[in-house]
Amino acid sequence: MMSRAKARILLITLALSCSAGLYAQVPAVKKPLTPPAKTATAETDAVSTPPAEPLRLVRNAELYSTRVELLSQGESAKNAAYARALVQVINQLTGQTNAGSNPVVRGAMANAPKWVNNSQQSSGPSDSEGNTLVGGTPVFKASLKVSFDPNPVDSLIAAAGYSYWTGERPKPMLWLSLDDGRGPRLITAKQLNVIKSLADRGLQRGIRFLVPQGTPQELAAIGAVNNLDGKALMPLNARYQNDTMLIGRIYRSVSGWSAWWSLWQDGAELTRWPVTEPDARKVIASGADNTAAFFAKRDSGRLNAGRSGIVMMEVVSIDSANDYARVITFLETHASVRDVEVMMAAPGKLGLQVDLRSGVNAFRGLMRSGGTLQPLGSGTVSLPAPESADGAETPLSNVQVIERFMLKN
């Protein structure tokens, strides 16, 4: 059986061959596309509903960069690294942990190399001490530091239905008490290797932590840290000109390692939570995860994605039936598009009715950075006035907004 897309393309080809320069009207659908009922999904509900008052969403250039492992020097390996870096950057900018499972993000991963502003390769030991050995030789792994153009990335965030975690983010001071059976001790800047899992996880989630220097007064405050007493730690924290604290107590327990965490800001406790894991590194990293999740939920807002649903589109610079097929196939397989209907086909022009999952602003942004359609802006068209119930034409014309695009070579 012939597919819908092939049937449409055949109709268009036949119409073009018979039109001799006149507009060839392709049979349109008898009724407009009806978008499906809105349902809760993991993609749309992963980030909290935007607050009633609009947030000041600020870009932070650092959050559009990340570092990923480079498995080999081939072009395909680099493109795969760029795709992984794009997913990581989306996670950083939204507070997500699994942006790669979003169909719109997955559909855009092939464009990642086109969106790279710059990348820098470096090599380093495979662990923090450099003592991973193969045949007595340290193993070195190459990595790429990748920075992306913010404009297509923001469009992708909006198209994927995610909220944007503003770039103005706190840098919590980490007050951490660790008891491995020899008594509690304060983790300071001299023991950064102890909190590496937390620091790495924080970078993956787009948040950085500060660590106290370990002055005598700070070391003497171990009791307040053990008690998660933010009020007592506020004067010490203020010396760093910081109003945010993550206080943690980690200790050995029957099940392995346990922790209590308490997040403070502006002199008030925001939330606290317990964690128990067999692996101490996971317990330590959990402080970063819940901190990032809290602030991402509180400080996220929607980007201006524009209207979604049924959108009228006109595509120009179409010179052959292959061009028509290219446009239809591209739209029908695009993750931001639910459905496409051909309303009109004429030499050099194609009229479409497109059902967008994402807003039209986000769709335009993705097209600007893609290789198929170039946005030309929007306009209005006056359609024949609808008839009234008694068959008479109503005096008001039916004006609709139309989005115009040009097919790229």
ZIVENKA-V438705 format. One record per pair of residues at least 12 apart in sequence whose C-alpha atoms are under 7 Angstrom apart, sorted by the first residue. I is the first residue (numbers start at 1). J is the second residue. Records with the same first field share a line. If there is no record, write none. Layout:
BEGIN
I=J, J
END
This chain:
BEGIN
9=324, 325
11=26
12=26, 345
13=321
16=346, 347
21=347
23=345, 346, 347
24=345, 346
25=344, 345
26=342, 343, 344, 345
27=343
28=342, 343
33=310
35=309, 355
43=102, 161
44=161, 162
47=162, 163, 297
48=297
50=300, 301, 302
55=301
57=166, 167
58=166, 167, 168
59=166, 167
60=167
63=89, 92, 93, 206
64=89, 147, 148, 150
65=89, 145, 146, 147, 148
66=85, 89, 145, 146, 147
67=85, 143, 144, 145, 146
68=81, 85, 143, 144, 145
69=81, 142, 143, 144
70=142, 143, 144
79=113
82=112, 113
83=109, 110, 112
85=146
86=112
87=99, 100
88=204
90=157
91=205
92=204, 205, 206
93=164, 165, 206
94=162, 163, 164, 165, 296
95=165, 205, 292, 293, 296
102=160
103=335
104=159, 160, 335, 336
105=156, 160
107=335
111=370
115=148, 149
116=146, 147, 148, 149
117=147, 148, 149
118=146, 147
119=144, 145, 146, 147
120=144, 145, 146
121=142, 143, 144, 145
122=142, 143, 144
123=140, 141, 142, 143
124=140, 141, 142
125=138, 139, 140, 141
126=139, 140, 141
152=365, 366, 369
155=362, 365, 366
156=362, 366
158=303, 305, 362
159=305, 336, 358, 359, 362, 363
160=358
161=358
163=300, 301, 302, 303
164=300, 301, 302, 303
165=296, 299, 300, 301
166=299, 300
170=244
171=207, 208, 209, 210, 244
172=209, 210, 244, 245, 246
173=209, 210, 211, 244, 245, 246
174=209, 210, 211, 245, 246, 247
175=225, 246, 247, 248
176=225, 247, 248, 249
177=222, 225, 226, 248, 249, 250
178=249, 250, 251
179=250, 251, 252
180=251, 252
181=252
185=222
186=219, 222
188=211, 212, 213, 214
189=211, 212, 213
195=284
197=281, 284, 285
198=284, 285, 287, 288
201=285, 288, 289
202=288, 289
205=292
207=292
225=247, 248, 249
226=249
228=247, 248, 262
230=264
231=267
243=265, 266
244=264, 265, 266
245=263, 264, 265
246=262, 263, 264
247=261, 262, 263
248=260, 261, 262
249=261
255=277, 278
256=277, 278, 279
257=276, 277, 278, 279, 280, 283
258=275, 276, 277, 283
259=274, 275, 276, 283
260=273, 274, 275
261=273, 274, 287
305=358, 359, 360, 361, 362
306=359, 360, 361, 362
307=359, 360
308=356, 357, 358, 359, 360
309=355, 356, 357
310=353, 354, 355, 356
311=353, 354, 355
312=352, 353, 354, 401, 402, 403
313=351, 352, 353, 402, 403, 404
314=349, 350, 351, 352, 402, 403, 404, 405
315=349, 350, 351, 404, 405, 406, 407
316=348, 349, 350, 405, 406, 407
317=348, 349, 406, 407
318=348, 349, 407
319=348
336=356, 357, 358
337=355, 356, 357
338=355, 356, 357
339=354, 355
340=352, 353, 354, 355
341=353, 354
371=408
372=407, 408
373=405, 406, 407, 408
374=405, 406, 407, 408
375=404, 405, 406
376=404, 405, 406
377=403, 404
378=401, 402, 403, 404
379=401, 402, 403
380=399, 400, 401, 402
381=399, 400, 401, 402
382=397, 398, 399, 400
383=397, 398, 399
384=397, 398
385=397, 398
END
